[in-house]
């Protein structure tokens, strides 16, 4: 699990797939997915999404970058896509007061 988690932490904005992450762990997709879930408590893709959301929240709190810039840095194609993911995973949207 460590190699897969390591690359996710090193480059959370990359287009990670179950196939690429299982390759980093040197396992088949199905074995990796099962072991990851049993070990971490989330599927690999859910873990990746949650990690991105935590990092995005930190950067949103800094209030330095635009929401669009943050979205693009984590692999989302738009502010709207990040907003939807934040709402689904964290329960809120990244609205800021002007």
PyMOL commands that set and color helices and strands:
alter all, ss='L'
color gray80, all
select helices_A, chain A and resi 2-10+18-25+29-40+44-62+67-73+79-90
alter helices_A, ss='H'
color red, helices_A
deselect
rebuild
show_as cartoon
